[in-house]
Amino acid sequence: MALQCGIVGLPNVGKSTLFNSLSSAKAQAANFPFCTIEPNVGVITVPDERLNKLVEIVNPQKIVPATVEIVDIAGLVKGASRGEGLGNKFLANIRETDAIIHVVRCFDGDVTHVDGSVNPVRDKEIIDIELQIKDLETVEARINKVVKQAQTGDKTAKRAYDILQKYREALVQGKSARTVWLDNREDRKIAAEFFLLTDKPVLYVCNVDEASAVNGNAHVERFREAVASEDAEILVIAAKIESEIAELDSYEERQMFLAETGLEESGVSRLIKAAYKLLGLETYFTAGPKEAHAWTYIKGTKAPQAAGIIHSDFEKKFIRAEVIRYDDYVACGSEAACRDAGKINVEGKEYVVQDGDIMHFR
């Protein structure tokens, strides 16, 4: 699955430290701007207790977890839409991602801030404005392109023109494209072709100091108030703690470290799960003595297309799918027991795969 989340933010907010914790890839993490020049891509394992439980039941020879791609993108500065700093490169890289993990600095200390003071609300607005300016340029260029076609009676062009005008109105008011609601599927399909930067779904990560890892701090509370209307998830993470956890060798050591810091789950684990969800991804499983495999699909996928994720021939030659609900599989303890209990459903080509399904394709 090639969908990607891009980690963005101003320089020196902790993006690369967080990325290092997420991935075995080692991006530079230094106390100066632009330490990330090329986007670093990490293929990250998605923590899933359901897969762990299936492994306990089937004791497979091989375990294959789901993964998600995270991209660490160079820090943006004010004026990026005009090419300042690494602006053009930043904007090109972010355009290629499917969702945004926006890191804001919510800690005081000695690390240099590119604007001289810690203010996560201001920092967020700087990035929003730069992306909105770029989107406004894109929208106005597309309007100039379709307006003549729309005037000649081209219905598709007229529809595109009307959507673009809605986006333009929002952007001129300083709002992101994602605030424009399109309730028609065809309209959403047309809008997707504009590839607007501020139309991408966003997850905010407040990077805090170690003492604020559990309950946050005043910076976090101000930020929550500022984004309350956006319907976006906010995670509070201490990137420094996460980098220390990443250096520990065993699961037991990590759990002990978490307990000592008062955390039930690592911030990295929460972030990966949230990124997976942000991309609209879900998981189905295949499980047997040879392999327990978590397969990633886009929410709403039907059975033949889900089969095609394993192999294209599975989709072409699809007849039916045998489906066991995860809870039924765990309760019964094996596929054979599920069959005896009548817990295996036979589904056809119109079946929409559900998160956690254990599937066998015919």
Secondary structure, DSSP 4 states (H G I P E B T S, - for coil): ---EEEEE-STTSSHHHHHHHH-SS-----SSTT---SPEEEEEEPP-HHHHHHHHHH--SEEE--EEEEEE-PPP-TTGGGT-TTHHHHHHHHHT-SEEEEEEE---SSSPPTTSS--HHHHHHHHHHHHHHHHHHHHHHHHHHHHHHHHTT-HHHHHHHHHHHHHHHHHHTT--GGGS----HHHHHHHHTT--GGGS-EEEEEE--GGGTTT--HHHHHHHHHTGGG---EEEE-HHHHHHHHT--SHHHHHHHHHHHT-SS-HHHHHHHHHHHHTTEEEEEEE-SSEEEEEEEETT-BHHHHHHHH-HHHHHT---EEEE-HHHHHHH-SHHHHHHTT-EEEE-TTPBP-TT-EEEE-
